[in-house]
Amino acid sequence: MQSENSSSAPTTPRLRHRRRSNEAIPDGSKANGGHLLVNDRNKYRSFLVRAYSTVWMIGGFALIVYMGHLYITAMVVVIQIFMARELFNLLRKAHEERDLPGFRMLNWHFFFTAMLFVYGRILSQRLVNTVTSDKFLYQFVSSLIKYHMVMCYFLYIAGFVWFILTLKKKLYKYQFGQFAWTHMILIVVFTQSSFTVANIFEGIFWFLLPALLIVINDIAAYIFGFFFGRTPLIKLSPKKTWEGFIGASVATIISAFVLANILGRFQWLTCPRKDLSTGWLNCDPGPLFKPESFRLPEWLPWKEITILPVQWHALCLGLFASIIAPFGGFFASGFKRAFKIKDFGDSIPGHGGITDRMDCQMVMAVFAYIYHQSFIVTQSLSVEMILEQILTNLTYEEQHALYMKLGQVLQERLFGNS
């Protein structure tokens, strides 16, 4: 009887529930006003978490900057490693990698090979300047620098051969996809980092000011959007508003002008570092960092104002940081939506992963370096560049012969003029 009732009961069709993503992706066909930060019910809780993390990050960043060039470079290296880890994990599939022991180590092999190549090229001359007083270390370092490119090439070839030997049937597509993804990560991560480290050794000022402008722009956009945001800016970032964008732009440009005046008065920040030591720097700051006085109209309460010439250049950096650099964040937002993820990681509470904080910094670092080389550096050749070529490409006997010849030429000119 029970079986008859159960058999006669109408059967309900089974509904298939589509697995939802862990990210709330806005509907592109609707206005995103409902997702604005000003309408978020949990905004005060997220604001406190984000503010707490921001204070810790700013405090740690200030301490590292105070410690000097080498420590800032070490911080950049740590950031790179975290970014690479987050990006490596983005396309990682545990099921496929179970059949590929050691495959993840191959990605890190390419990563550290690229790190050796990039930093070897940037810091080679400064390393030579550091060990010049010790003859054995000088010869050893000179040999390493001379064959640096060859060593990096064969390390890469070793990874290439390793990759070919690990290819497995039915996993070719995944392995070649990971190979291409690894090289894309190396391009993205090391392109910006190479410019960042170059900026550090040109003077901490050229690293610190652009980095601070991005931080100020990000915080100002969040605050203006938090309190005044009403008009959606772009669908890729549903919580971004025109009010936040415009308010942050004004705040960033003003901050650039003011910060350049403050930072430009410290030799520790403006002097370039020519070696890898940690000693105090003492140099001629150059005309960009020498104050110039301007008389103001009589109807103003101030009669005179002092401005550093570098402040006018800082306005260009501020303009780029407020208008163009945010598109690095929009690009990252579109990238995350393509992979249906909310953040690249969860390393920083309230902010996401390291990559989420570095998207605009990458764009800004490249611009700061290009701007510095195009509009700040006046000489195409310098004593340091010529000395680097002499020390790395000539033998000790050739260097001694050059020294004697140069002394002879200078002596002839001296007596010839007299």
PAKOLMAR-696999 format. One record per residue (C-alpha): residue number from 1; x, y, z. Coordinates in pm, whole numbers. Example, Ala and Ser with C-alpha at 12.3 -4.5 7.8 and 13.67 -1.06 7.14 Angstrom:
BEGIN
- n,x,y,z
- 1,1230,-450,780
- 2,1367,-106,714
This chain:
BEGIN
- n,x,y,z
- 1,0,0,0
- 2,279,231,85
- 3,459,139,-228
- 4,148,206,-435
- 5,104,552,-284
- 6,466,633,-339
- 7,448,515,-697
- 8,134,712,-771
- 9,266,1035,-619
- 10,364,1291,-877
- 11,735,1315,-931
- 12,897,1655,-917
- 13,1172,1726,-1166
- 14,1522,1754,-1023
- 15,1656,2106,-1037
- 16,2022,2156,-1116
- 17,2173,2438,-918
- 18,2458,2616,-1084
- 19,2759,2653,-862
- 20,2803,3013,-765
- 21,3129,3204,-769
- 22,3270,3335,-445
- 23,3256,3687,-587
- 24,2960,3918,-615
- 25,2995,4023,-978
- 26,2777,4315,-1076
- 27,2520,4271,-1347
- 28,2647,4456,-1646
- 29,2297,4523,-1776
- 30,2190,4718,-1468
- 31,2310,5037,-1313
- 32,2556,4964,-1041
- 33,2424,5226,-803
- 34,2316,4957,-556
- 35,2675,4843,-519
- 36,2817,5183,-435
- 37,3019,5204,-116
- 38,2792,5476,20
- 39,2500,5226,15
- 40,2694,4936,167
- 41,2543,4836,503
- 42,2869,4685,629
- 43,3081,4979,519
- 44,3174,5097,869
- 45,3304,4755,972
- 46,3507,4718,650
- 47,3627,5076,693
- 48,3773,4998,1039
- 49,3943,4678,919
- 50,4088,4857,618
- 51,4201,5155,828
- 52,4370,4926,1082
- 53,4562,4744,809
- 54,4653,5073,642
- 55,4804,5212,961
- 56,5020,4902,1002
- 57,5133,4913,638
- 58,5220,5283,650
- 59,5411,5238,978
- 60,5611,4944,847
- 61,5677,5122,519
- 62,5805,5433,700
- 63,6042,5222,912
- 64,6186,5045,608
- 65,6236,5374,421
- 66,6418,5514,724
- 67,6654,5213,723
- 68,6774,5291,371
- 69,6818,5176,14
- 70,6911,4811,74
- 71,6617,4752,304
- 72,6377,4913,58
- 73,6515,4687,-214
- 74,6468,4385,13
- 75,6107,4495,67
- 76,6055,4508,-311
- 77,6195,4154,-340
- 78,5957,4025,-71
- 79,5664,4194,-244
- 80,5767,4032,-572
- 81,5772,3686,-415
- 82,5423,3734,-267
- 83,5290,3867,-597
- 84,5438,3573,-787
- 85,5290,3326,-538
- 86,4944,3479,-571
- 87,4961,3480,-950
- 88,5104,3127,-970
- 89,4816,2999,-759
- 90,4559,3173,-976
- 91,4565,2909,-1252
- 92,4689,2622,-1042
- 93,4491,2294,-1063
- 94,4567,2051,-783
- 95,4427,1751,-973
- 96,4667,1792,-1266
- 97,4966,1874,-1047
- 98,4919,1555,-848
- 99,5061,1375,-1152
- 100,5341,1631,-1196
- 101,5573,1612,-894
- 102,5814,1904,-879
- 103,5631,2100,-1149
- 104,5566,2392,-911
- 105,5940,2413,-836
- 106,5998,2475,-1207
- 107,5795,2798,-1189
- 108,6011,2922,-901
- 109,6326,2820,-1089
- 110,6230,3057,-1371
- 111,6134,3323,-1116
- 112,6468,3325,-932
- 113,6659,3305,-1262
- 114,6479,3620,-1378
- 115,6552,3782,-1041
- 116,6924,3706,-1074
- 117,6929,3850,-1426
- 118,6735,4170,-1350
- 119,6908,4262,-1025
- 120,7245,4160,-1160
- 121,7207,4410,-1441
- 122,7083,4689,-1213
- 123,7318,4649,-917
- 124,7638,4528,-1086
- 125,7818,4864,-1083
- 126,7714,4937,-726
- 127,7842,4596,-619
- 128,8179,4670,-784
- 129,8195,5006,-606
- 130,8131,4831,-275
- 131,8418,4580,-302
- 132,8677,4798,-480
- 133,8900,4818,-171
- 134,8942,4438,-152
- 135,9148,4303,-444
- 136,9029,3941,-418
- 137,8660,4033,-387
- 138,8698,4286,-666
- 139,8839,4025,-906
- 140,8578,3769,-800
- 141,8287,4011,-844
- 142,8427,4136,-1175
- 143,8437,3779,-1305
- 144,8079,3716,-1192
- 145,7961,4031,-1363
- 146,8149,3951,-1682
- 147,7983,3608,-1711
- 148,7655,3710,-1548
- 149,7450,3692,-1867
- 150,7594,3353,-1962
- 151,7510,3208,-1619
- 152,7154,3338,-1633
- 153,7109,3204,-1984
- 154,7221,2853,-1893
- 155,7003,2859,-1580
- 156,6709,2941,-1805
- 157,6807,2666,-2051
- 158,6826,2420,-1760
- 159,6467,2514,-1670
- 160,6363,2483,-2034
- 161,6510,2131,-2059
- 162,6354,2044,-1723
- 163,6014,2151,-1858
- 164,6050,1937,-2172
- 165,6149,1631,-1969
- 166,5843,1665,-1742
- 167,5588,1670,-2026
- 168,5324,1400,-1979
- 169,5056,1270,-2208
- 170,4707,1415,-2151
- 171,4862,1702,-1955
- 172,5030,1885,-2242
- 173,4770,2163,-2259
- 174,4790,2232,-1887
- 175,5171,2227,-1881
- 176,5214,2459,-2180
- 177,4948,2689,-2036
- 178,5142,2705,-1709
- 179,5466,2766,-1902
- 180,5313,3065,-2084
- 181,5147,3193,-1764
- 182,5480,3176,-1577
- 183,5652,3389,-1840
- 184,5369,3642,-1837
- 185,5408,3670,-1459
- 186,5783,3726,-1498
- 187,5721,4006,-1748
- 188,5459,4177,-1532
- 189,5642,4141,-1199
- 190,5999,4213,-1307
- 191,5920,4493,-1549
- 192,5784,4713,-1272
- 193,6032,4593,-1011
- 194,6335,4672,-1225
- 195,6213,5029,-1267
- 196,6130,5049,-897
- 197,6480,4943,-785
- 198,6639,5178,-1039
- 199,6434,5463,-890
- 200,6547,5370,-538
- 201,6917,5402,-620
- 202,6865,5723,-820
- 203,6747,5867,-489
- 204,6482,5746,-247
- 205,6286,6059,-337
- 206,6210,5918,-685
- 207,6078,5598,-531
- 208,5903,5741,-226
- 209,5711,6029,-384
- 210,5542,5822,-661
- 211,5462,5542,-415
- 212,5308,5786,-165
- 213,5102,5953,-436
- 214,4942,5619,-526
- 215,4868,5552,-158
- 216,4719,5900,-114
- 217,4511,5864,-429
- 218,4379,5525,-317
- 219,4292,5644,34
- 220,4137,5969,-90
- 221,3927,5788,-351
- 222,3803,5550,-81
- 223,3716,5834,162
- 224,3546,6058,-96
- 225,3357,5760,-234
- 226,3269,5650,119
- 227,3104,5977,214
- 228,3003,6142,-115
- 229,2995,5867,-381
- 230,2675,5872,-586
- 231,2767,5850,-955
- 232,2915,5519,-1082
- 233,3249,5559,-1258
- 234,3318,5230,-1437
- 235,3144,4892,-1438
- 236,3471,4702,-1390
- 237,3491,4850,-1038
- 238,3131,4885,-919
- 239,3219,5074,-599
- 240,3425,5341,-777
- 241,3245,5674,-825
- 242,3310,5999,-1008
- 243,3300,6183,-677
- 244,3575,5961,-539
- 245,3780,5986,-860
- 246,3763,6367,-883
- 247,3814,6423,-511
- 248,4115,6190,-509
- 249,4263,6363,-814
- 250,4253,6706,-650
- 251,4392,6569,-322
- 252,4673,6383,-502
- 253,4789,6681,-708
- 254,4793,6910,-403
- 255,4974,6644,-200
- 256,5235,6601,-475
- 257,5323,6971,-462
- 258,5342,6979,-81
- 259,5520,6644,-35
- 260,5789,6731,-289
- 261,5879,7037,-82
- 262,5900,6831,238
- 263,6086,6527,102
- 264,6318,6735,-115
- 265,6482,6898,187
- 266,6641,6574,315
- 267,6974,6467,164
- 268,6908,6109,275
- 269,6617,6102,29
- 270,6762,6304,-259
- 271,7119,6170,-287
- 272,7173,5877,-525
- 273,7335,5564,-382
- 274,7645,5460,-579
- 275,7725,5144,-380
- 276,7553,4882,-163
- 277,7663,5018,173
- 278,7431,5149,441
- 279,7628,5457,545
- 280,7498,5811,559
- 281,7483,5999,229
- 282,7630,6343,171
- 283,7607,6503,-172
- 284,7525,6816,-365
- 285,7146,6792,-404
- 286,7154,6965,-741
- 287,6951,7261,-868
- 288,6617,7077,-845
- 289,6642,7059,-466
- 290,6775,7411,-398
- 291,6502,7647,-271
- 292,6396,7942,-484
- 293,6210,8239,-338
- 294,5915,8406,-509
- 295,5760,8736,-405
- 296,5383,8736,-363
- 297,5134,9019,-425
- 298,5110,9271,-143
- 299,4744,9198,-72
- 300,4835,8846,45
- 301,4934,8789,410
- 302,5262,8626,301
- 303,5525,8839,134
- 304,5743,8556,5
- 305,5717,8185,-65
- 306,5997,7929,-102
- 307,5956,7657,-365
- 308,6184,7378,-478
- 309,6204,7344,-859
- 310,6132,6972,-823
- 311,5781,7062,-705
- 312,5683,7152,-1062
- 313,5792,6806,-1173
- 314,5597,6661,-882
- 315,5280,6811,-1029
- 316,5330,6596,-1340
- 317,5375,6289,-1122
- 318,5064,6381,-926
- 319,4862,6430,-1243
- 320,4964,6088,-1373
- 321,4901,5921,-1036
- 322,4549,6064,-1018
- 323,4431,6016,-1378
- 324,4629,5738,-1550
- 325,4760,5514,-1269
- 326,4407,5419,-1148
- 327,4359,5240,-1480
- 328,4607,4984,-1350
- 329,4348,4911,-1082
- 330,4069,4896,-1341
- 331,4277,4651,-1544
- 332,4326,4433,-1236
- 333,3950,4450,-1164
- 334,3869,4331,-1514
- 335,4129,4057,-1483
- 336,3977,3933,-1156
- 337,3628,3932,-1304
- 338,3755,3729,-1597
- 339,3870,3462,-1349
- 340,3566,3510,-1119
- 341,3764,3597,-809
- 342,3721,3882,-565
- 343,4087,3934,-469
- 344,4423,3794,-572
- 345,4480,3681,-213
- 346,4404,3753,150
- 347,4744,3860,280
- 348,4623,4205,392
- 349,4295,4222,588
- 350,4051,4460,423
- 351,4272,4504,115
- 352,4302,4157,-36
- 353,4637,4031,-159
- 354,4969,4201,-225
- 355,4889,4214,-596
- 356,4568,4404,-522
- 357,4776,4682,-362
- 358,5044,4687,-632
- 359,4833,4717,-946
- 360,4857,5098,-968
- 361,5210,5102,-821
- 362,5337,4901,-1118
- 363,5209,5158,-1368
- 364,5340,5447,-1158
- 365,5690,5303,-1108
- 366,5748,5269,-1483
- 367,5627,5625,-1548
- 368,5840,5770,-1267
- 369,6154,5608,-1410
- 370,6080,5716,-1767
- 371,5999,6071,-1653
- 372,6320,6089,-1447
- 373,6537,5966,-1732
- 374,6366,6191,-1989
- 375,6327,6520,-1801
- 376,6554,6504,-1495
- 377,6876,6330,-1600
- 378,7063,6568,-1831
- 379,7369,6364,-1932
- 380,7357,6060,-2156
- 381,7698,5948,-2027
- 382,7837,5973,-1677
- 383,8164,5892,-1503
- 384,7995,5595,-1336
- 385,7875,5449,-1667
- 386,8219,5479,-1828
- 387,8387,5336,-1518
- 388,8147,5041,-1522
- 389,8246,4957,-1879
- 390,8617,4983,-1791
- 391,8592,4765,-1481
- 392,8374,4494,-1636
- 393,8522,4470,-1988
- 394,8895,4537,-1947
- 395,9155,4315,-1783
- 396,9373,4444,-1500
- 397,9664,4500,-1743
- 398,9438,4691,-1985
- 399,9304,4904,-1701
- 400,9659,4985,-1591
- 401,9756,5076,-1949
- 402,9450,5301,-1975
- 403,9545,5466,-1645
- 404,9897,5539,-1768
- 405,9772,5667,-2104
- 406,9513,5892,-1941
- 407,9780,6035,-1708
- 408,10004,6104,-2005
- 409,9724,6282,-2197
- 410,9630,6496,-1897
- 411,9995,6586,-1833
- 412,10043,6694,-2196
- 413,9730,6910,-2181
- 414,9841,7065,-1851
- 415,10188,7160,-1974
- 416,10055,7250,-2319
- 417,9812,7504,-2173
- 418,10079,7652,-1946
